[in-house]
Amino acid sequence: ITSARDAAANDTKSSAGDKYETTREMMQQEISRFEKQLMEAQKLKYALSSINPEFISTNAQPGSLVVTDNGNFFISVSAGQIVINKVSYFAISPVSPIGAKLLGLKKGNRFQFNGKDYTVLDVS
């Protein structure tokens, strides 16, 4: 963001005025895009910082690791697949479709998602 702002501030007006205005507008759009990305990153950081990794619950909630017969899920933020010690986990948001299905479930509970049956093997 700072680099884009500096570039916009240091861009000098040339004899081709339209080119100058177009360049400045493109830089402003780039700054706006970076600011949106920064805001999203700050939201994710806040969501992650609200999770207490020491807290263990028998009910699936944000911060829980839910092991099922069809995959392992870490309810936190949508970050995709994470592999730790050759075991795959999917970091999912609690407001995602599967995250919403998992919330509140306990070991032994069953649910269906996208036509597939799941059994909760463990919640930690």
N, CA, C and O of each residue as an XYZ file, in Angstrom:
496
protein
N       0.835     -1.183      0.000
C       0.000      0.000      0.000
C       0.879      1.245      0.000
O       0.640      2.196     -0.745
N       1.895      1.216      0.849
C       2.800      2.365      0.936
C       3.533      2.578     -0.385
O       3.667      3.710     -0.849
N       4.002      1.497     -0.985
C       4.712      1.607     -2.266
C       3.804      2.174     -3.354
O       4.224      3.019     -4.144
N       2.565      1.705     -3.390
C       1.631      2.205     -4.400
C       1.322      3.677     -4.169
O       1.222      4.449     -5.122
N       1.172      4.070     -2.909
C       0.913      5.479     -2.606
C       2.118      6.346     -2.984
O       1.959      7.427     -3.552
N       3.325      5.862     -2.663
C       4.536      6.608     -3.014
C       4.661      6.768     -4.523
O       5.017      7.839     -5.014
N       4.367      5.701     -5.251
C       4.453      5.757     -6.717
C       3.450      6.753     -7.268
O       3.760      7.498     -8.197
N       2.244      6.772     -6.699
C       1.229      7.721     -7.167
C       1.648      9.152     -6.862
O       1.439     10.050     -7.678
N       2.234      9.368     -5.697
C       2.651     10.711     -5.301
C       3.829     11.205     -6.126
O       3.944     12.401     -6.394
N       4.700     10.295     -6.527
C       5.909     10.676     -7.262
C       5.715     10.706     -8.773
O       6.601     11.148     -9.506
N       4.558     10.237     -9.241
C       4.281     10.239    -10.672
C       4.073     11.690    -11.106
O       3.212     12.388    -10.569
N       4.856     12.129    -12.067
C       4.754     13.527    -12.503
C       3.850     13.633    -13.718
O       3.771     12.737    -14.558
N       3.180     14.758    -13.770
C       2.277     14.998    -14.890
C       3.111     15.266    -16.145
O       4.016     16.100    -16.142
N       2.789     14.551    -17.197
C       3.517     14.723    -18.453
C       2.640     15.495    -19.436
O       1.534     15.925    -19.109
N       3.155     15.653    -20.620
C       2.373     16.343    -21.640
C       1.173     15.502    -22.068
O       0.197     16.023    -22.609
N       1.256     14.236    -21.825
C       0.135     13.354    -22.140
C      -0.751     13.268    -20.897
O      -0.667     12.300    -20.142
N      -1.589     14.265    -20.684
C      -2.416     14.389    -19.491
C      -3.320     13.196    -19.257
O      -3.471     12.757    -18.117
N      -3.928     12.658    -20.309
C      -4.826     11.512    -20.157
C      -4.078     10.292    -19.646
O      -4.593      9.540    -18.818
N      -2.856     10.100    -20.144
C      -2.045      8.973    -19.698
C      -1.740      9.105    -18.208
O      -1.780      8.122    -17.468
N      -1.437     10.325    -17.775
C      -1.151     10.598    -16.369
C      -2.375     10.265    -15.512
O      -2.247      9.592    -14.489
N      -3.548     10.725    -15.917
C      -4.771     10.472    -15.148
C      -5.111      8.989    -15.117
O      -5.547      8.477    -14.086
N      -4.921      8.299    -16.223
C      -5.188      6.859    -16.281
C      -4.257      6.115    -15.339
O      -4.689      5.217    -14.616
N      -2.984      6.482    -15.343
C      -2.006      5.841    -14.463
C      -2.363      6.079    -13.008
O      -2.310      5.152    -12.200
N      -2.726      7.302    -12.664
C      -3.100      7.620    -11.276
C      -4.344      6.826    -10.862
O      -4.414      6.332     -9.737
N      -5.310      6.703    -11.752
C      -6.525      5.943    -11.441
C      -6.195      4.473    -11.232
O      -6.724      3.840    -10.319
N      -5.327      3.930    -12.071
C      -4.921      2.525    -11.910
C      -4.211      2.327    -10.568
O      -4.435      1.325     -9.890
N      -3.371      3.262    -10.192
C      -2.678      3.177     -8.902
C      -3.675      3.251     -7.752
O      -3.536      2.534     -6.761
N      -4.681      4.115     -7.880
C      -5.696      4.234     -6.829
C      -6.489      2.935     -6.701
O      -6.808      2.511     -5.590
N      -6.806      2.306     -7.825
C      -7.514      1.024     -7.787
C      -6.655     -0.044     -7.112
O      -7.158     -0.872     -6.353
N      -5.359     -0.013     -7.395
C      -4.442     -0.968     -6.776
C      -4.370     -0.735     -5.265
O      -4.364     -1.692     -4.490
N      -4.318      0.513     -4.851
C      -4.299      0.837     -3.419
C      -5.579      0.325     -2.764
O      -5.526     -0.269     -1.687
N      -6.717      0.546     -3.397
C      -7.995      0.086     -2.847
C      -8.017     -1.432     -2.713
O      -8.500     -1.961     -1.712
N      -7.499     -2.130     -3.712
C      -7.448     -3.602     -3.666
C      -6.562     -4.069     -2.514
O      -6.923     -4.994     -1.786
N      -5.397     -3.429     -2.347
C      -4.495     -3.785     -1.248
C      -5.147     -3.514      0.111
O      -4.992     -4.298      1.047
N      -5.875     -2.401      0.211
C      -6.537     -2.074      1.477
C      -7.599     -3.113      1.821
O      -7.753     -3.475      2.988
N      -8.330     -3.595      0.825
C      -9.328     -4.647      1.059
C      -8.644     -5.935      1.514
O      -9.119     -6.601      2.433
N      -7.527     -6.287      0.871
C      -6.785     -7.485      1.266
C      -6.277     -7.360      2.698
O      -6.325     -8.323      3.464
N      -5.793     -6.179      3.059
C      -5.305     -5.942      4.412
C      -6.442     -6.084      5.425
O      -6.259     -6.681      6.486
N      -7.604     -5.542      5.102
C      -8.748     -5.636      5.995
C      -9.160     -7.101      6.197
O      -9.470     -7.507      7.316
N      -9.163     -7.887      5.124
C      -9.496     -9.313      5.238
C      -8.464    -10.041      6.093
O      -8.827    -10.878      6.920
N      -7.195     -9.734      5.904
C      -6.140    -10.361      6.699
C      -6.288    -10.004      8.172
O      -6.057    -10.844      9.042
N      -6.675     -8.753      8.458
C      -6.873     -8.343      9.848
C      -8.064     -9.070     10.475
O      -8.022     -9.421     11.654
N      -9.126     -9.298      9.696
C     -10.278    -10.057     10.193
C      -9.868    -11.487     10.533
O     -10.253    -12.016     11.575
N      -9.086    -12.111      9.650
C      -8.622    -13.477      9.890
C      -7.725    -13.531     11.119
O      -7.826    -14.455     11.926
N      -6.850    -12.543     11.259
C      -5.962    -12.492     12.420
C      -6.780    -12.383     13.703
O      -6.482    -13.054     14.691
N      -7.797    -11.551     13.688
C      -8.656    -11.393     14.860
C      -9.363    -12.714     15.185
O      -9.412    -13.130     16.343
N      -9.910    -13.368     14.151
C     -10.615    -14.640     14.367
C      -9.665    -15.682     14.954
O     -10.044    -16.422     15.862
N      -8.449    -15.745     14.451
C      -7.471    -16.707     14.980
C      -7.044    -16.359     16.402
O      -6.847    -17.249     17.230
N      -6.901    -15.070     16.682
C      -6.457    -14.675     18.027
C      -7.529    -14.935     19.082
O      -7.222    -14.993     20.272
N      -8.779    -15.090     18.659
C      -9.853    -15.353     19.619
C      -9.952    -16.831     19.983
O     -10.738    -17.201     20.856
N      -9.170    -17.673     19.330
C      -9.180    -19.111     19.620
C      -8.140    -19.413     20.691
O      -6.976    -19.031     20.571
N      -8.576    -20.102     21.733
C      -7.671    -20.515     22.801
C      -7.224    -21.947     22.506
O      -8.025    -22.871     22.649
N      -5.975    -22.159     22.100
C      -5.517    -23.508     21.738
C      -5.451    -24.457     22.936
O      -5.361    -25.670     22.749
N      -5.494    -23.936     24.139
C      -5.433    -24.779     25.342
C      -6.805    -25.316     25.734
O      -6.897    -26.307     26.460
N      -7.871    -24.673     25.262
C      -9.230    -25.069     25.630
C      -9.649    -26.292     24.834
O      -9.548    -26.309     23.608
N     -10.112    -27.304     25.528
C     -10.585    -28.527     24.864
C     -12.047    -28.725     25.240
O     -12.415    -28.664     26.413
N     -12.858    -28.960     24.245
C     -14.286    -29.162     24.454
C     -14.713    -30.459     23.794
O     -14.113    -30.894     22.811
N     -15.746    -31.069     24.335
C     -16.263    -32.290     23.713
C     -17.247    -31.950     22.596
O     -17.608    -32.815     21.799
N     -17.679    -30.688     22.540
C     -18.554    -30.224     21.458
C     -17.728    -29.425     20.466
O     -16.917    -28.587     20.861
N     -17.928    -29.678     19.192
C     -17.195    -28.946     18.153
C     -17.563    -27.469     18.193
O     -18.740    -27.108     18.201
N     -16.534    -26.617     18.218
C     -16.694    -25.164     18.244
C     -15.441    -24.544     17.646
O     -14.472    -25.251     17.370
N     -15.449    -23.216     17.440
C     -14.228    -22.616     16.904
C     -13.022    -22.982     17.770
O     -13.047    -22.825     18.991
N     -11.977    -23.467     17.121
C     -10.776    -23.928     17.804
C     -10.717    -25.436     17.951
O      -9.687    -25.989     18.335
N     -11.824    -26.104     17.644
C     -11.858    -27.563     17.778
C     -11.242    -28.253     16.572
O     -11.324    -27.781     15.438
N     -10.629    -29.375     16.862
C     -10.173    -30.290     15.816
C     -11.189    -31.423     15.793
O     -11.379    -32.121     16.789
N     -11.834    -31.597     14.659
C     -12.870    -32.614     14.522
C     -12.366    -33.679     13.552
O     -12.115    -33.408     12.378
N     -12.225    -34.893     14.073
C     -11.768    -36.021     13.259
C     -13.002    -36.821     12.864
O     -13.777    -37.242     13.722
N     -13.181    -37.029     11.560
C     -14.308    -37.818     11.072
C     -13.769    -38.978     10.239
O     -12.574    -39.063      9.956
N     -14.667    -39.848      9.864
C     -14.264    -40.966      9.012
C     -14.017    -40.532      7.570
O     -13.568    -41.330      6.748
N     -14.312    -39.264      7.262
C     -14.096    -38.751      5.909
C     -13.278    -37.461      5.894
O     -13.437    -36.634      4.996
N     -12.410    -37.291      6.878
C     -11.549    -36.106      6.888
C     -11.422    -35.503      8.266
O     -12.233    -35.750      9.158
N     -10.381    -34.704      8.413
C     -10.086    -34.020      9.672
C     -10.261    -32.524      9.450
O      -9.794    -31.971      8.455
N     -10.946    -31.878     10.397
C     -11.284    -30.471     10.223
C     -10.878    -29.665     11.443
O     -11.152    -30.049     12.580
N     -10.217    -28.539     11.189
C      -9.882    -27.588     12.242
C     -10.806    -26.399     12.042
O     -10.705    -25.689     11.042
N     -11.708    -26.181     12.995
C     -12.676    -25.097     12.869
C     -11.999    -23.808     13.324
O     -11.760    -23.599     14.514
N     -11.697    -22.957     12.363
C     -10.967    -21.723     12.665
C     -11.269    -20.677     11.593
O     -12.235    -19.922     11.705
N     -10.448    -20.642     10.569
C     -10.632    -19.767      9.411
C     -10.444    -20.622      8.163
O      -9.793    -21.666      8.197
N     -11.015    -20.168      7.086
C     -10.852    -20.902      5.832
C      -9.427    -20.717      5.327
O      -9.075    -19.664      4.794
N      -8.618    -21.748      5.502
C      -7.221    -21.674      5.076
C      -6.846    -22.870      4.210
O      -5.688    -23.018      3.819
N      -7.811    -23.713      3.913
C      -7.533    -24.855      3.048
C      -6.878    -26.004      3.780
O      -6.962    -26.126      5.002
N      -6.228    -26.835      3.003
C      -5.612    -28.056      3.533
C      -4.264    -27.759      4.186
O      -3.442    -27.009      3.660
N      -4.073    -28.373      5.343
C      -2.815    -28.265      6.077
C      -2.349    -29.696      6.342
O      -3.140    -30.530      6.783
N      -1.083    -29.987      6.081
C      -0.544    -31.326      6.330
C       0.466    -31.238      7.467
O       1.445    -30.495      7.392
N       0.209    -32.015      8.529
C       1.104    -32.069      9.683
C       1.429    -33.530      9.943
O       0.530    -34.344     10.151
N       2.711    -33.860      9.930
C       3.157    -35.252     10.123
C       2.425    -36.217      9.196
O       1.984    -37.288      9.612
N       2.308    -35.817      7.940
C       1.690    -36.608      6.879
C       0.196    -36.851      7.076
O      -0.378    -37.724      6.425
N      -0.439    -36.087      7.966
C      -1.881    -36.172      8.173
C      -2.494    -34.871      7.665
O      -2.030    -33.782      8.003
N      -3.548    -34.994      6.845
C      -4.207    -33.824      6.269
C      -5.329    -33.325      7.171
O      -6.113    -34.103      7.716
N      -5.380    -32.012      7.309
C      -6.438    -31.336      8.043
C      -6.963    -30.224      7.147
O      -6.211    -29.644      6.364
N      -8.230    -29.932      7.261
C      -8.808    -28.835      6.514
C      -9.194    -27.738      7.501
O     -10.051    -27.936      8.362
N      -8.555    -26.586      7.366
C      -8.898    -25.435      8.195
C     -10.135    -24.804      7.576
O     -10.098    -24.316      6.446
N     -11.239    -24.817      8.332
C     -12.514    -24.331      7.811
C     -13.098    -23.278      8.742
O     -12.831    -23.270      9.943
N     -13.879    -22.412      8.178
C     -14.568    -21.383      8.947
C     -15.821    -21.988      9.584
O     -16.452    -22.860      8.987
N     -16.187    -21.541     10.780
C     -17.416    -22.042     11.385
C     -18.669    -21.616     10.619
O     -19.735    -22.199     10.814
N     -18.557    -20.616      9.758
C     -19.715    -20.192      8.972
C     -19.739    -20.814      7.577
O     -20.651    -20.550      6.793
N     -18.736    -21.643      7.267
C     -18.754    -22.351      5.992
C     -19.846    -23.421      6.072
O     -20.262    -23.783      7.172
N     -20.311    -23.925      4.948
C     -21.368    -24.944      4.999
C     -21.004    -26.159      5.860
O     -21.818    -26.589      6.678
N     -19.811    -26.714      5.696
C     -19.451    -27.883      6.505
C     -19.126    -27.475      7.941
O     -19.388    -28.234      8.874
N     -18.559    -26.289      8.122
C     -18.290    -25.796      9.469
C     -19.568    -25.655     10.272
O     -19.610    -26.012     11.449
N     -20.611    -25.134      9.639
C     -21.908    -24.984     10.307
C     -22.489    -26.346     10.683
O     -23.126    -26.485     11.728
N     -22.270    -27.350      9.832
C     -22.749    -28.707     10.134
C     -22.009    -29.304     11.329
O     -22.600    -30.031     12.127
N     -20.724    -29.001     11.453
C     -19.905    -29.581     12.512
C     -20.155    -28.961     13.884
O     -20.033    -29.642     14.902
N     -20.504    -27.671     13.918
C     -20.652    -26.974     15.194
C     -21.624    -27.707     16.123
O     -22.741    -28.053     15.739
N     -21.166    -27.930     17.339
C     -21.998    -28.560     18.361
C     -21.967    -30.071     18.374
O     -22.473    -30.688     19.312
N     -21.383    -30.686     17.352
C     -21.358    -32.149     17.302
C     -20.375    -32.712     18.316
O     -19.409    -32.057     18.706
N     -20.647    -33.948     18.734
C     -19.785    -34.666     19.669
C     -19.323    -35.963     19.025
O     -19.817    -36.375     17.976
N     -18.360    -36.592     19.686
C     -17.871    -37.899     19.234
C     -19.055    -38.851     19.109
O     -19.887    -38.955     20.011
N     -19.115    -39.541     17.980
C     -20.194    -40.493     17.725
C     -21.348    -39.924     16.924
O     -22.143    -40.683     16.369
N     -21.461    -38.585     16.852
C     -22.532    -37.977     16.057
C     -22.293    -38.239     14.581
O     -21.160    -38.405     14.130
N     -23.383    -38.271     13.854
C     -23.328    -38.465     12.400
C     -23.973    -37.270     11.721
O     -24.855    -36.614     12.276
N     -23.511    -37.004     10.510
C     -24.137    -35.957      9.701
C     -23.878    -36.264      8.240
O     -23.044    -37.099      7.891
N     -24.616    -35.566      7.405
C     -24.458    -35.751      5.964
C     -24.114    -34.408      5.347
O     -24.680    -33.375      5.707
N     -23.179    -34.441      4.414
C     -22.776    -33.226      3.718
C     -22.470    -33.566      2.274
O     -21.694    -34.478      1.990
N     -23.076    -32.837      1.375
C     -22.914    -33.071     -0.072
C     -23.136    -34.532     -0.446
O     -22.390    -35.096     -1.246
N     -24.161    -35.136      0.134
C     -24.517    -36.514     -0.188
C     -23.593    -37.565      0.403
O     -23.696    -38.744      0.064
N     -22.696    -37.153      1.278
C     -21.729    -38.069      1.880
C     -22.005    -38.164      3.379
O     -22.245    -37.151      4.037
N     -21.970    -39.378      3.913
C     -22.182    -39.598      5.339
C     -20.875    -39.459      6.106
O     -19.836    -39.953      5.667
N     -20.928    -38.794      7.239
C     -19.776    -38.579      8.101
C     -20.104    -39.062      9.508
O     -21.233    -38.911      9.974
N     -19.129    -39.636     10.175
C     -19.232    -39.977     11.588
C     -18.100    -39.267     12.296
O     -16.948    -39.342     11.869
N     -18.427    -38.569     13.394
C     -17.422    -37.870     14.182
C     -16.709    -38.912     15.047
O     -17.331    -39.560     15.889
N     -15.403    -39.067     14.831
C     -14.610    -40.030     15.576
C     -14.008    -39.413     16.836
O     -13.809    -40.099     17.838
N     -13.720    -38.106     16.777
C     -13.132    -37.437     17.932
C     -13.271    -35.928     17.785
O     -13.259    -35.390     16.678
N     -13.405    -35.258     18.929
C     -13.415    -33.807     18.988
C     -12.432    -33.396     20.060
O     -12.521    -33.866     21.194
N     -11.498    -32.529     19.723
C     -10.551    -32.055     20.738
C     -10.265    -30.583     20.534
O      -9.489    -29.995     21.287
